[in-house]
Amino acid sequence: MSILSVYHHRTPEQPNKVLTYATDIAATLAEHGLDFSQHELTARPRPGGGRETVVQALGNELQALLGMHRCTAFEVLDCDGEEGRPQAGEEEHAYPVDEVFVVVSGRAQLVVRRGEWVFAVLCERGDTLRVPGGSGRWLSLGDRPFCVAVRLLEKEGNSAPVHGDGAKPGEFPGMDEL
């Protein structure tokens, strides 16, 4: 089940709102310039197979996602809990362009700061979240990450994050604390 927890940046210990219906999640995020949707994926790559295995398993579905979101480049996040935690994405950062985050297998929590509000979206297989460029964000994968996700980009070369002094990710509940 996808879950959206909405926090005011000054009260990270208690969400103002928690939503579990996809339509409610999408409507609330849309009010703040974020786009949440769900897609039926037929490919089922198992975490830990590596980038090429994920790309091969997704095949035409990856091309369809790229076309649907007007993107030409992508990165693969593949964590099976055995190789340790990925370090990238755990601190707040922003990208200069829109990012589309798609969970292919497992679960991941993508947290986005927009103004005074922080949106923690626990995403499952098929969940897609478009984050506007310049928005602060971070990723929580839990203590034993088990996830395959793709990050779609407008074009190659847009992957260098800019780190900011915004929210403090450690103050907000992570994926394992929901």
N, C-alpha and C positions, 0 to 999 in steps of 0.2 A: 504494500500500500504506500502510495506517495503521501508525504506529509509536508505541509508548509507551516513553519513557525515564524511569526512576525515579532520582532523585538524593536523597541526604541533603543537607540545606541547608548543611552544613559542607564538602561535597566537590562543588562544582558542576562541577569539571573532569572527573569520571568518573562515569558512571551506575552504579548498583548493579545495575540490571536493564534489559534492552532486550527488548521484546516486539513481535511482528509479526502474531500471529494474533488476530483480533477477539475470539474467546472468551476468550483469555488476557488481553487488554487489558481487556475488560469485567469479568472476575473480579477482577483486581488493583485496578482503580479502585473497584469495589463495596466492597472491604474498607476503603476510606477514605472512603466516603460519596459517591462520584462515580458517575454513571450514564452509560455509553458504549453506544451502539447504532448500527446502520447501517440506513438506509432507502433503498429504491429510489426514486429521483426520476426522473420522466419529463421534467420541464422542464429546459431547457438554456440558461439565460440566459448570454450571454457577458459577462465582466467589462468594465466601461466603459460600459454602457448606461444607467446611472442607476437610481435607486430605482423610478420608475414602470415602467420596462421590466422590472425584476426582479419586481415585484409582479404585473404583467400576465402574465409568463411562468409564474410559479408558480401563479397562479390558485387553483384548488381545493386544490392540494397545500399551499399556505400555510395555508389554512383548516383542513385536516386536521392539519397539524403543530401549529397553535395549540390545536386541540381535544384532540389526543392528549396534549399536555403541560400542559393546563389553563391556558393563557395567553390573554390578550386583547390584548396589545400586542406590537409588534415594531419592530426597527430593522434597516436594511439596511447591510451593509458591501460596497462595490463598488470594487475596485481593479484597474486594468488595467496598472499599471506605467508608464504614460505620464504620469499626473497627479502623480507623486511619492508619497511614503509618507504614509499617514495618521498623524497624531501621537497620536491617542487610543488608549489601550490598551497603549502600549509600556512603561509603568512599572507596577509592582505597584499594584493597586487592588482594592477589594472593593465589592460591592453588598449592600444590606441584605436582598435577596430572592434566591431562586434565579434563575439565568440558564440558558437552554438555547441553546447555540451550535450552529448547523447549517450545514455547508459545502454550498453549492449548486453551485459550480463552482470549479475550481482547488484550491489547497491552503492551509492555514493551520496554524500551530502555536499551540495554546492551552496555556499553562503555568499550573498551579494549585499553590498551596502549601497543604498540609494538615498542620499541626503541624510536625514536623521533616522532612517529606518534600516533595519538589517533583516534580510529574508533568508532563512535557512530552509532549503528545499531538499528533503530526503527523496532522492530519485531512485527508481527501480528500472528494470529492463523496459526499454521503449520510451522512457521519459526523455523529453528534449527541452532544453532551456536555452533561449537566446538571451545573452547578456549584452547590453549596449556598451560600446567602447567607452573607456574612461571610468567605468563603474568599478569600485573596489570589490574584490572577490577573494575567496579562498576555498579550499577543498578539504573536507574531512572524510577520511576513509575508515576510521576506526582503528582499533588496536591490531586487528588481523585483517587487513584489507583483502577483499575478494571481489574484484570488479574488473570489467572490461568496459571502457568508454572511449568515444572518439570526440575530439575537439575539432570542429570544423572552422576553417578560416577563410576569409574573403580571398586571400592570395598568399602565396608562399612568402615567407620573410616577415610575417606579422606576429611572430611568436615570442618576441622579447618583452617580458612583463616589466612594468614600472612599479617599483615598490613605494608605498606611501606611508604616511603617519596616521592613517585613519583609525578604524576600529582595531581592537586587540582580540584576535581570534581566540586566544586562550580563555577569554572572559565569557565566551558564549558556549553553550552546550554543544559538544561534538556529536558525531553520529552514534557513538556508543552510549551517550548520556540521555538519549530521548526516551 
